[in-house]
Amino acid sequence: MPIWFAYTLIVLLIITSVLLTMLILLHRGKGGGLSSMFGGGVSSSLAGSSVAEKNLDRYTVLVGIVWFACIVGLGLWLKLATNGAA
């Protein structure tokens, strides 16, 4: 496979890594963890999840799948590149 394929996957991996980090940090805490021990356990009276939270979940899963595909693609490219050089 050409080298531009690997560079494209690396750039896509960096972008999705940053996006995935930001999306995960945007999620609201569910409580019961370390954040609630240090005073972050104040919960609102709104029960259920809103449309925005469901969309945030979907975007997080989608970006996670793309991130995983980049990891697998780079692994396969590296395997093919090293087998071709040997």
C-alpha positions in Angstrom: 0.0 0.0 0.0 1.2 3.5 -0.7 2.7 5.7 2.1 0.1 8.4 1.7 -2.5 5.9 3.0 -0.5 5.6 6.3 -0.2 9.4 6.6 -3.9 9.8 6.0 -4.7 7.3 8.7 -2.3 9.0 11.1 -3.9 12.4 10.6 -7.3 10.9 11.0 -6.2 9.1 14.1 -4.9 12.3 15.7 -8.1 14.2 14.8 -10.4 11.4 16.2 -8.2 11.1 19.3 -8.7 14.8 20.1 -12.4 14.6 19.2 -13.0 11.5 21.3 -11.3 13.1 24.3 -13.4 16.2 24.0 -16.6 14.2 23.5 -15.9 12.0 26.6 -15.2 15.1 28.7 -18.5 16.6 27.6 -20.5 13.7 29.1 -22.3 14.3 32.4 -21.1 12.2 35.3 -23.5 9.5 36.4 -22.4 9.8 40.1 -21.1 7.2 42.5 -17.5 7.7 41.4 -14.6 9.8 42.6 -16.2 13.0 41.5 -19.2 12.5 43.9 -16.7 11.9 46.7 -15.2 15.3 46.3 -18.5 17.3 46.1 -19.3 16.8 42.4 -22.2 14.5 43.2 -24.9 17.2 43.0 -27.6 15.8 40.8 -30.4 17.8 39.1 -34.0 16.9 39.4 -34.4 16.2 35.7 -34.8 12.5 35.2 -34.0 10.7 32.0 -31.6 11.8 29.3 -32.3 14.6 26.8 -32.0 14.5 23.1 -28.6 16.3 23.3 -27.2 13.6 25.6 -28.4 10.9 23.3 -26.8 12.7 20.3 -23.6 13.1 22.3 -23.6 9.4 23.0 -24.1 8.6 19.3 -21.3 11.0 18.2 -19.0 9.5 20.8 -19.7 5.9 19.6 -19.3 7.0 15.9 -15.9 8.7 16.6 -14.8 5.7 18.6 -15.6 3.4 15.8 -13.6 5.6 13.3 -10.7 5.7 15.8 -10.7 2.0 16.2 -10.8 1.5 12.4 -7.8 3.8 12.1 -5.9 1.7 14.7 -6.7 -1.5 12.8 -5.9 0.0 9.4 -2.5 1.2 10.6 -1.8 -2.1 12.1 -2.6 -3.9 8.9 -0.6 -1.4 6.8 2.4 -1.8 9.1 2.1 -5.6 8.8 1.9 -5.5 5.0 4.7 -2.9 4.8 7.1 -5.0 7.0 6.3 -8.2 5.1 6.9 -6.5 1.8 10.3 -5.2 2.9 11.5 -8.6 4.2 
